[in-house]
Amino acid sequence: MSTEGMTIAWTEGSVETSRRGLADPDDRVLIERAQVGDRDAFEELVHRYDRDVLRIARNVLHRSEDARDVYQESFIKIYKNLHRFRFECSFYTWMYRIVTNVCLDHLRRRSSRPEDQAPEQLNNSKGDISHTDFFDRQQEEHATSDPERLMMGIEINKRISAALEQLTPRERMVFEMKHYQGLKLRAIGEALGTSEETIKNSLFRATRKLRVQLEGLL
């Protein structure tokens, strides 16, 4: 089955999926059917995991448009490489590696286009600007009840986002997977196909750079 013209529908309303392993026999059946060309089976896999893929991309890239691009590219790569999946790990873990590497490639491309480096700020349901960075957790707690603190929080978010853009794509990926997604170093290494020691060194360099750039804020 050709992948030409293949478009994966981006849907906000799909059922939220968990980090399921392959204990669910339905997953294995769907994967095996998709591996031999069953398009309906693959579309069902997309439906089960699309929110996971979008969440990973959104957490790393912080832009809805970029996340949608990565979402499309990731599922196309998953489709093209599905025949390589040998059930040696959970499907989620295998899929996660693909998505994070697509994100890393996207960050590399974005870092070469300075005009594209300004991050998107998100509005929550109350219209307040929000951010998920661990550096400003204290500011978030009372920001909505104090306009001055809210403005301070916005400025801090801008400084942090600008500082993150100065990291190499891999340093930023490692930092955000550790602090935004709460992954352990070993899990990050597995996702990025490298050793835990390498990840530890990348995280150390990223943290050191950020502390220098954010001196006075921390």
C-alpha positions in Angstrom: 0.0 0.0 0.0 1.5 3.3 -1.1 1.9 6.2 1.3 1.6 8.9 -1.4 -1.1 11.4 -0.5 -1.5 9.9 2.9 -3.0 12.4 5.4 -3.5 11.7 9.0 -6.4 13.6 10.5 -5.5 15.8 13.5 -8.3 15.4 16.0 -8.6 17.0 19.4 -11.5 14.9 20.4 -10.0 11.4 20.3 -10.0 9.2 23.3 -7.1 9.9 25.6 -4.7 7.0 25.7 -2.3 5.9 28.4 1.3 4.6 28.1 -0.1 1.2 27.4 2.2 -1.7 26.8 1.3 -4.6 24.6 -0.6 -6.4 27.3 -3.7 -5.3 25.4 -4.1 -8.1 22.9 -6.1 -5.7 20.6 -3.0 -3.7 20.1 -1.0 -6.7 18.9 -3.7 -7.8 16.6 -4.0 -4.3 15.1 -0.2 -4.0 14.6 0.1 -7.4 13.0 -2.8 -6.6 10.6 -1.3 -3.2 9.8 2.1 -4.8 9.2 0.6 -6.8 6.3 -1.1 -3.8 4.8 -4.5 -3.5 6.5 -5.2 0.2 6.3 -8.2 0.1 8.6 -6.1 -1.5 11.3 -3.5 1.3 11.0 -6.1 3.9 11.2 -7.4 2.4 14.4 -3.8 2.6 15.8 -3.7 6.2 14.8 -7.0 6.8 16.6 -5.7 5.1 19.8 -2.4 6.9 19.9 -3.0 10.3 18.2 -3.4 12.2 21.5 -0.2 10.7 22.8 1.7 11.8 19.7 0.2 15.3 19.7 0.9 15.7 23.5 4.6 14.7 23.0 5.0 17.1 20.1 3.2 19.9 21.9 5.2 19.6 25.1 8.5 19.7 23.2 7.7 22.3 20.5 5.2 24.7 22.3 3.5 25.6 19.1 0.3 24.1 17.8 1.3 24.5 14.1 4.6 22.8 14.6 3.0 20.1 16.7 0.6 19.3 13.9 3.4 19.1 11.4 5.3 16.7 13.6 2.1 14.8 14.2 1.7 14.2 10.5 5.4 13.4 9.9 5.5 11.0 12.9 2.6 8.9 11.8 3.9 8.7 8.2 7.3 7.4 9.7 5.5 5.0 12.0 3.5 3.7 9.0 6.6 3.3 6.8 8.6 1.6 9.6 5.9 -0.5 11.2 7.2 -3.7 9.5 10.4 -3.3 11.6 8.5 -3.4 14.9 9.2 -6.8 16.5 7.3 -6.6 19.8 10.5 -6.4 21.8 9.2 -3.4 23.7 5.8 -1.7 24.1 4.4 -0.1 21.0 4.2 3.2 22.9 8.0 3.1 23.6 8.8 2.3 20.0 6.4 5.1 18.8 7.8 7.5 21.4 11.3 7.1 20.0 10.1 8.0 16.5 8.1 11.1 17.7 11.0 12.5 19.8 13.4 12.1 16.9 11.1 13.8 14.5 10.8 16.6 17.1 14.6 16.8 17.4 14.9 17.1 13.6 12.2 19.8 13.7 14.1 21.7 16.4 17.3 21.5 14.3 15.6 22.9 11.3 13.9 25.6 13.4 17.2 26.6 15.0 18.5 27.4 11.5 15.6 29.8 10.9 16.0 32.7 13.5 12.7 34.3 12.3 10.9 31.1 13.5 12.3 30.9 16.9 9.8 32.9 18.9 7.7 30.4 20.9 3.9 30.5 20.9 2.3 31.5 24.2 -0.7 29.6 25.3 -3.9 31.0 26.7 -5.8 29.0 29.2 -9.6 28.9 29.6 -9.5 32.1 31.7 -7.5 34.0 29.0 -4.3 34.2 31.2 -1.0 33.4 29.6 0.3 30.1 31.0 3.6 28.2 30.8 4.6 24.8 32.0 8.2 25.6 32.9 9.5 24.4 36.3 11.5 27.6 36.8 8.3 29.7 37.4 6.1 27.4 39.4 6.1 29.8 42.3 5.0 32.7 40.1 2.1 30.7 38.7 0.5 30.0 42.1 -0.9 33.5 42.7 -0.4 35.2 39.3 -4.1 35.4 38.4 -5.0 37.2 41.6 -2.1 39.8 41.4 -1.7 41.8 38.1 1.8 42.8 39.0 2.8 39.2 39.6 1.1 38.2 36.4 3.2 40.7 34.4 6.3 39.5 36.2 5.4 35.9 35.3 4.9 36.8 31.6 8.3 38.5 31.5 10.0 35.5 33.2 8.4 33.2 30.7 9.8 35.2 27.9 13.3 35.2 29.4 13.1 31.4 29.9 11.8 30.8 26.4 14.5 32.9 24.9 17.2 31.1 27.0 15.9 27.7 25.8 16.3 28.8 22.2 20.0 29.3 22.8 20.5 25.7 23.6 21.5 23.2 21.0 18.4 21.2 19.7 19.6 18.0 21.6 20.3 20.0 24.9 16.8 21.6 24.7 15.2 18.2 23.9 16.9 16.5 26.9 16.1 19.4 29.2 12.5 19.5 28.3 12.0 15.8 28.4 13.5 15.8 31.9 11.8 18.9 33.4 8.6 19.3 31.4 7.7 15.6 30.8 9.3 14.2 34.0 11.2 11.4 32.3 14.1 9.7 33.9 17.5 9.9 32.3 17.5 6.3 31.3 14.1 6.7 29.5 15.4 9.8 27.7 18.5 7.9 26.5 16.3 5.0 25.3 14.0 7.5 23.4 16.9 9.3 21.8 19.0 6.2 21.1 21.9 7.1 23.3 23.4 6.3 26.7 22.3 7.5 30.1 25.7 9.1 30.6 25.4 11.0 27.4 22.0 12.3 28.4 23.4 13.3 31.9 26.2 15.3 30.2 23.7 17.0 27.9 21.4 17.9 30.8 24.4 19.3 32.8 25.5 21.5 29.9 21.9 22.7 29.3 21.3 23.5 33.0 24.7 25.4 33.2 23.9 27.5 30.1 20.4 28.3 31.4 21.7 29.4 34.8 24.2 31.7 33.2 21.6 33.2 30.9 19.0 33.5 33.6 21.3 34.9 36.3 19.3 37.2 38.5 16.0 35.4 37.9 16.7 32.2 39.8 
